[in-house]
Amino acid sequence: MTRSIERTAEAAPKGGVTRKGLGIGKVGVIGGAIIGVSAVAPAYTLTSGLGPVVAEVGLQVPAVLLIGFVPMLFVLFGYRELNAAMPDSGTSFTWATRAFGPWIGWMAGWGLVASTILVLSNLAAVAVDFLFILLAQVTGDDSLADLTGILWLNLLITGLFVAGAAWISYRGVDATKKVQIGLVVFQVGALVWYAIAAFVAVGQGNGFDPQPVTADWFNPLAASSLSAMSAGVSLAIFLFWGWDTVVTMNEEAKDPKRTPGRAAIVTIVVTMALYLLVTIATLAYAGVGETGLGAGNPENQESIFAVLAEPIMGPFAILISIAILLSSAASLQSTMISPSRTILAMGHYGAMPRTFSTVSSRFRSPSVATLASAITAMALYAVMKVLSENALWDTISALGMMVCFYYGITGLAAVWFFRRSWFRSVRSALTRLVLPLLGGVALLALFCKTAIDSIDPAYGSGSAIFATRWDADGMAQDGVGLVFVASIGILVLGVVLMLLQARRAPAFFRGEVLPVAVDDPDAPDTAVLDAQGAGTAAGDDEPMARV
């Protein structure tokens, strides 16, 4: 182990962002977009998230998708500007620290890490579910699909998926790209096939509950209530989340200042088009009824494709099962990139123990941070699985809140960091003030609204802590909603860990390592990496010390 691991120098870098020993020039726009689409995992996110969104807003799902897309797109402009100024793998953590100081920066980093670790366990769980569904389809033995309900077996295979993803991620972005290309092409192709087959079935009069596509589907005012719309948008945020993984690879990009932003735009546009196509096809075929194959049936909502693929695609339904299995496994691996690189940056700058800044000298990737992400994800899933039979739904709802939290902070960080150049041009006014401000405020407002709503035990799956009364369906009638406990509890845990680290290593929290800064066109940050990622700019990190 000592031959293959390097660690950053013990003295904390000071004055600005610096390199961390990651590989250089390994990711281009197309490669980044492929990894981005893989991290979003369209097949996985749709089968896991479409049902809960339908439960909240019915036929207005396309409207919710568009509304959820807008603040994400607005914040993306802030990401692009911040990355061009400070291409650092810590992304939200580093940028919020430079804009608002170490305390808000630390919480932004924690929000990103918590969100990704939350979804890692979720991805592995969906992969396990569809592994057994696939086995049942191949063998013709439907009882095999029920094996996922055996707790010890579920946890064991979930752990194996997480371990495999961590191993590939540890081998660096080159290994990641090679794994992802075929997996992404397959899942996108399967989803397009599913959508076309659904439209053909509706056209032939074979839909379960065929619905004519109308303008109301795209009208958010047609939703039943503001709370329903807020919950739906929060879940829609989950559907789009993951594109920022490409930005955390900025230090490994061929052009750190430009490649990540371009790859992120390609990722989010392709994802939006695919989501609208599949969603409209599903609603047109199945409707939103609460019985049978209806998308509003509670029994269908944890995995909508597991129910609809066979009646829509016939014998080719197995392609969807394979696509979701591959999507979950591929996204599990690509998503591992994000928390590991953020934790690496936090360790590098002294915001977390410096052991997390350890990198592999062979693969030039985070080692300790990747291992920590995998172990924490598996532990969190085990706890949620024991607490709730509907752990998948509840973690998705909690994830949406966490994503709104750190995306919102990042959007406002862009606004404040670039305050001296707001009115330098029309482009600057839009991309550095108006758009990230609107996106950041909208996402933080959504976080607050959803947090309040999630106190109700009826929110999400109906699971609650401290419940004393349940209805005939097992839904808690009192207590505190599990979604609220999970999301707010994670933030409170972050505050506790932050205070402990501040006492243990106060330099970062005194602003000595990453001081608050402001973008000044006449005096750019000399510590920023150069455009080709060579790391030769003033303030570059000290040489790596071999363990």
N, C-alpha and C positions, 0 to 999 in steps of 0.2 A: 504493500500500500504506500509506503514512504517513497517508493520510486516513481509512482504515477500521480502524486498529488502535489500541488503547489499551493502556497498561501500568500496573500498579499502582505506587504511589509507591515510590521507592527505599528509604525507611526501612522496615525490617521492622516489622509490627504487633507490639505486645507486650501481654501480659497475658491473652489469651484468644482465642477464635475470632472472626473478623471477615469481612465480606463481601469478595467478590473481583471484583465488577463483572458477575456473571452476571445474566441476565434474571430478573425477579421476577413471581410469581403466574401462571406459565404452565402448571403441571401440577396437575390434580386427581386424585382417587382413581381414576376410571375411566381417564383418560388415562395415569396412572402404571401401572395394572395392565396396560393394553394394551402399553405399552412393556416392562413386566416379562415378560409372556408371550412377547413377541417376542424379548427377550434370551435367555430360556430356550430358545426355538426348539424346541418339541416335535417337529416333523417331522424337523428336522436331528439333534437329540440322540438320538432313538430309532433312526433309521437308522444312526447312527454308533456309538452306545453300547450298544444292546440286544444285538448279537452278542457283543461282548467279555464282557458280564455273563453271558450264557448259557454262554459257554465256561468261566467260572469256577464257576458254581453250578447250572447246568442248570435244572430246573423250579422251583427255589427263588427265581427272579427276583422274584416278587411279595413274598416275605419280605424280600429284600435291599432292594427299593424302600422298603418300610415302615421297615426299620431305618435306611436312609440318610436317610429323611424326618425321623425323630425328632430326631437331633441338630441338623439344619438348623432345625427348628421351634423347638427350645429356644434356639438361638443367636439366632433371629429376635426373641425377646422381649428379649434383651440389646440388639440393634440398635435396637429400638423405644424402649427406655428411654434409650439413649445419644443417639438422635436427638432425643428430646423435650428433653433437657438441653442438647445441643450440636448443632443442625442445621447441619452443616458438610459441604461437598462432599468433603472429604478422608476422611470416614467412618473406616474402620479405622485409617488413618494418624493422623488427628487424635485419635481417641478413645484409641488405645493410647499415644500420646504424653502425653496428659493423665493417663492412669492409671499408666503404667509409666516414662515418661521418653522422651527423644528417640531413643535407640538402638533400643529395642524398637519404638517407634512407626514409625521409618523402615523397619525390616524388615517390619512389618505392611503398610505402604503398598507396599513393593516386592513383597511376595507378591501383593497385589491387582493391581498393574500387570502383573506377570509373568504371572499367570493369564489376565488378559483379553487381553493381547497374544498369548499362546500360542494362545488359542482363536480370535482374529481370523483368523489365518492358516488355521486349521483350517476355519472357516466358509467362507472364500473357496474353499478347495480342494474342499469338498463341493459348493458352488455350481457350480464348474467341471465336476465329474464329472457332475452331473445336467443341466447345460446340454447336454453332448454326448449323454447318454442321451435327453434330450427331443428333440434334433435327430434322433437315430436313430429314435425312435418316430414322429415326425411324417413323416419322409421314407421310412421303411421300409428304410433302409440301415443295417443293424446295425454296419457297419464304422465309422460315425461315432462310436459310443460308445468305440471304442478310441483315438480321437485324444487323449483325456486322458492317455494314457501317453507321449505325445511331450513330453519334459521342457521344451524351450524354449517350446512352445505352452502347456503347462500353466502355467508360471511367468508367461508374458505375460498370459494371461487372468485368472489369479489376481490379478496386479497391478492389472488394470483394475477388477476387483470391489472391491479394497481402496481404490483411488483414488476410485471412485464413492461408497462408503460414507463415506469421510472428507469428501467434498464435502458430502453431505447433513448429516452430523453438524456440520460447521462452520457450516451455516446455522441451527443452533439447534434447540431442542426443539419449536418450532412446526412446523418442516419435518418433524421426526422423527415427530410424532404423525400428521400428515396422510399420510405414507407408510405408517405401520404399521397403521392401522385395517383397511383392506381385506385386507392381507396376512395378518394374524392370523386374521381371520374365515375366510379361504379355507383356511388350513392346518389349522385346528381342524375345519372341516367335512369336509375330505378325510380326516383321520384317523378321525373318527367313522364315515364311510362305509366305510372300510377295515375297521374293527373289526366293524361290523354285517355286512358281506359275509362276513367270516371266520366269524363265528358261524353265519350262514345256511348256508354251505358245510358246516360241521361237522354241523349239524343234518340236512342232506340226505345225509350220508354221503360228501361229496366232499372231505374234508380230506386232506392229503398223509399225515400221520401223526397222526390225531386222538387227542387226549389228554383224558380226563375231568378236569374241574377238581376237585381234592381239597384237603382242609385242609393236606396236606403242602406244597403250593405256598407256603403262608404260614408255614411252620415253618422258622426258620433252623437248627435243630438237625439238620435232614435234609441239610444241605450236607455235602460230602465231607470238608472239613477247615477248621480255623480260618483258615489262610492263604487258602484259596479264598474264604471268607466275607469276610475283610478286603479282598481284592482286589475282590470283587464290590461291597462297600459303598463302597469308594473310587471305583469307576466309577459307582455310583449317585449319589454326591455330584456327579459331573460332570453327570449327568442333571438334577439340580435346580438346579445352579449358574446364576446369572444374575439371580435375583430381587433381589439387592442393588443392581442397577443403578438401580432406582427410588429407593433411598435416596441415591445419589450426586447425584440431582437435587433434594435437599432445599432448597437455597437458591433453586431456581426453582419450588418448589411453592406452591400457593395458601395452604397452612397448613404451613410447614416443620416444625413440631413434631409434627403428627398425620398429615397426608396420606401421607408416605412409608411409615410403619408400616402403615397401613390398606391401601395399595396393595400392599405386599409380602405381606400375609396373603392377600389375594384372589389374587395371582399364584401363590403356592405351593400353595394349596388347589385351584385350578383345574388346575394342572399335575399334581398328585398324582392327581386323579381321571382325567384323560386318560391318564396313563401306565399306571395299573392296567388301564383298559379296553383299551388297545391291546396291552399286554403279554400279558394273559390270552388275548385273541383270537388273538395270534400263536402262543403256545404250544399252545393248543387245536387250532389248524389244522395247524401244521407239526411240533410236537414238538421234541425237542432232539437228534435223530439227527445223525450226522456225514456223512451222504450225501444226495444229492439236494437237496430243498427244506428239509431239517432245519435248524432254527435253530442247531444245534451244528456245522454244516458250516463248516470254516475258510474255505472259499471264499465263504461268504455273509456272514461276520461284519463285514466293513468297511462293508457297506451292505445291511442285511437287506431293506429295502423294494424295492430294485432287483430282488431275486430273487422276492419273494412278491407284489408288487402285481399283476402280470399274471395269475397263476393264481387269485388271490382276486377281483380286480375286473374281470377280462376287459378289454374295450376302454376301460373307465374308469380303467385303471391309469395313464393319462397324467396324471390328476388328482394322483396321488401324486408323480409326477416334478415336476410344476409346483409342488406344495405344498412339496417339499423344496428345490427351486431358490429359490422365494420365501422360504421359511423361513430358508435359509442367508443369502441376500442381505439380508433384513430384519434378522436377528439380527446380521449383520456390522455393519450401520449402527447399530442400537440399542446393541449392546455397546460400540461405539466411545465411547459416552457415559462409561462408567465409568473407563477409564484416563485419558482426557483430563481429567476433572474431578479425579481424584486427583493427577495430575501437576501440574495447575494449582494445587491447594492446596499441594503440596510446594514448588513454586516460590514461591508467595505467602508462605509462612512461612520461606523460606530453606533448606529441606531439600534442594532441588535448585536449579540455577542460576535466577536470577530471570527469565530470558527465557521460562521456561515459564509464568510468570504472565500472559503476554500474552493479551488477549481482543479479540475483534472488537467495535468500537464499533457496527457496524450490526446484527449478529446476537446480540450479548451472549453469545458462546460462546467456549470456549478455541480459540485458533488454532494457536499453536506446539505445544501439547500434543497436539492432534489430529493434526497433521502428523507429529510424532515417533512417535506410536502407530502410525500407518499404515506409516511407513517401517520401523520396527523389526519389526512383524508380518510384513511381506513378506520382510525379510532373514532372520528366524528360520525362516520356512517354507521358503525356498530352501535353507538349510543342512540342515534336517531331511530335505527331499526328496532331496537329494544323498546324505545319509548312509544313508537307509533307504528301501526300497521301500514299507515299511509305516509311513510317517511319520504317517498319520492315527491309527492305533491307538496308537502310542507317545506322541504328543503328548496324546491323550486320557488315557492312564494317568498321564503326568506332570502334567497339569492337575488330576486328582483329588487328587494329593498336595499341590499348591500351594494349592488351595482349602481343604483341611483345615488347612493351616498358618495362613493368615490369618484364616479363620473362627474357628479355635480361639483365637487370640490375642485376637480381638475379643470373644468370649464371656467370656474371663477378664478383659478390660479392663472390661467392664460390672460384673462381680462386684466388682472392686477399687475402681473409681471410686465405686460406690454403697455402700461398706461402712458408712458412718455411718447409712444409712437402711434397712438390711436388715430390721430388725424393727419398722419403723414401722407396718406392717400385714401382714395375710396376703398381700395382693397383692404388696407390696414383697418379702416373703420369697421368693415364688415367682419373680417376674419379674426380680428384681435379685440373687438369690443362687442358689436351687436350680436353676432351669432353665438359665440361661446357664452355670453351673458344670458341670453334667452335660454339656451340649452341647459346651462348650469343651474339657473334659478328654477326652471321647470322640473328638473330632475330632483333637486333638493326639496322642492314643494311636494312632489310626488312621494318622496321618501317619508316626509312628515305625515302626509295624509294616510299613507298605507300603514305606517306604524300605529297611528291612532286606531284605524279600522281593525288591525290585526289583534288588538287586545281582546276583541270579541271571540269567544271560543268557536263560533260558527265560521270564522274566517279559515280559508284553506280546507283541510280535510275534516275539520270538526274535532280534532284532537286538542286537549287542553291539559295544563298543569293545575293541580289543586282542585280538580273537578269533583263534585259530590253527587251530581245528578246527570243522567243520560237519557236520551229518548230511545224509542224502540229500535232505531237503526244504529245505536251506539254512538250517536253524536252528543258531545258534552253540552250541557245546558248552563253550566256556570264554570267558574275558574278563569284562568288566563290562557288565551290562545297560544298553542305551541309555536306558531309562526312568529309571534311577538317575542316570546321567550328566547327562541333561537337567534333571531336577528339582533335584538337589543342586547341579549346576553353576550353575544359575540363582540359587540362594540364595547360593552363594559369590561369584558375580559381584556380587550385591547388596551383600555385605559390603565388597567392594573399592571399589565406587562410593560407598558410604556413607563409608568412611574418606577417600577422595579429597575428597568434598564437605565433610567435617568439617574437613579441613585448609584448604580453600579459603575456607569461610564458616563459622566456628566458632560463631557466635551461637546458631543453633538448637540445636546439640549441647551447648551450655552451659546449656540450659534457659531462655534469656533471652526467647525468642519465645513458646513454648507451655509455660509452666511446669507441672510436675506439680500436679494439683489433686485435690480430693475433693468429692463432692456433699455439700452441707450445706443441708438444707431451710430453715434459718434465715438463710442467707447465699448465695443463688443466684448463679451466675456472671453478673456484670453485662455480660460481653462477649458473651453469647449473643444471637443474633438474636431479634427479637421474633416473636410467633406468626404475624404476617401477612407476615413477610419484608421489612418495610420498612427494616430495617437501622438503626433509630434508637436502639438501646440503647447504653448507655455502652460505649466501647471499639470503636465501629464504625470501619471502615477510613477512612483518609485519602482525600481526593478523588483521583480518577483523573487521572493526568498523561498528556496526549496526546503521542505520539511525533512 
